[in-house]
Structure formats: structure tokens, C-alpha cells
Amino acid sequence: MLHGAQADALVLCHEIGRPHIRHLPHCQLPSISATIEANLAAAKLTNPNAALAGISLNTSALNKEEAKALCADWQETYNVPVTDPVRFGIQSIASYLNANF
């Protein structure tokens, strides 16, 4: 799908606390860094300028304060907007996309 889309910007989606790929309990999820790296590598096969533009998290397993702290930490680590769209909205990612793509 990434190849056909030739995406300019990727927004990674992740559920905090999910231990494995859905319906595949023997397949643990890779780290977020590995997930970003793999998706960017795939996207760059057809668009060498593809870039990470945000991370959308499902933080329902965390309380609100933990969720805010995690989003802030990951935003600093990955240098892109990070949010739980249900709890905090998507404005930060939308603004980043409008400003950079």
C-alpha cells in the first residue's frame, strides 16, 4: 500500500499496551523506532522524500496525565507531533502537515 500511495508524509498509529499483533499472539509488536524505520524504508522505495509527520496514539490504557506525558516524551524523541486524537484532538498533526507538506 505504501508503494502505490507514494506517500509524502506518514502518520504512525499505535495502541499503547498492545502486546502483540491482533489475532497473532505469537507475534510481538516491534519497537516504535523499528516500526518507524521499517515504514519509512518501505515508503522511500517509491518516494525518497517520504518523511514521518506524526504519531497517533490510542492511550486508553493510560490515565490522562500519563498519556500527556507519553505524548510529550515521544514528541521530543521523534521530533514530530504526537497525540491521542480521541483525547487531545489532531490539530497538532494537521498543523504540522499543513506547514511541512
N, C-alpha and C positions, 0 to 999 in steps of 0.2 A: 504494500500500500504506500509506503514512503517513497518508493522509487517512482511509481506512477504519479503521485501527487507533486513530486519535485518541490517539496516544501521549502520555503524560505525560513520559516520560524517553527520551532517545536515547543509545545507546552506539554510537559510530562505530567501525567496523572498518577497518583499513588494513594493507596489506603494505608494509613498508619496502623500498625499492629497486625496486618495480614501476614501470616506465617508462610504461606505457600501460594502457588498459582491455583486459582479457583478450580476445583474438581480434580486437582492433581496434587494430593497431599505429599507425594514423594518428591515434588519439585519445589525446593525452597526458592524464595524470591532473591534475585541478585541485589547487591547494594545499590543505593540510589546513584552513586558515582558510576558504577558499572552499567547501570541502566541508561544513564545519560550518554555515556561513552558509546555504547552499542547502538543506540538510536541515532546519534549524530553520525556515526560511521556509516550506517545504512543510508541515511538521508544524503550524505555527502557523495555517495556513489553517483548520483544523478544531478546534484546541486552542490558544488563545492563550497558555496557560501551559506549553506544552511547553518542555523545557529539556535541555541536554546534561548527561548524567550520568556519562560516562566515555568513554575511548578504549581500545579493544582493539587491540593491535598484533601483527602477525606480524613478529618481529625476527630471523628465521632467517638473514638476510643479514648480521647483525652478530654480533660476539663478545659474550659475556655482559656485559662491562664497558661496551661501547658501548651495548648495549641498556638497561642500568640507567640510564646517563647520559641517554639519549634519553627514557626514560620520566619521569625526574625533571624534565628540562627542559620537556617538554610539559605535565607536571602543573602546574608553576609558571606556564607560559604560559596554559593554558586553565582553570586553577582547578578541575579535576575529576580523579579518579583515572585514571591511565594505566598500563597493564600489558600484558605479553605473557602471556596466560593459560596457554600451554604451559610457559613458563619460570618464571613467577613466581606463577601462580595468579590467581584472580579475586576474592579476598577483599576487596581494596580497593574494587572497584566494587560488590560485593554489599553491603558495609557502608554505602557512600555511598547506594545506592538505599534500603536499609532506614531510614537516618537522615533522608532528604530526600523520600521519595515514599510 
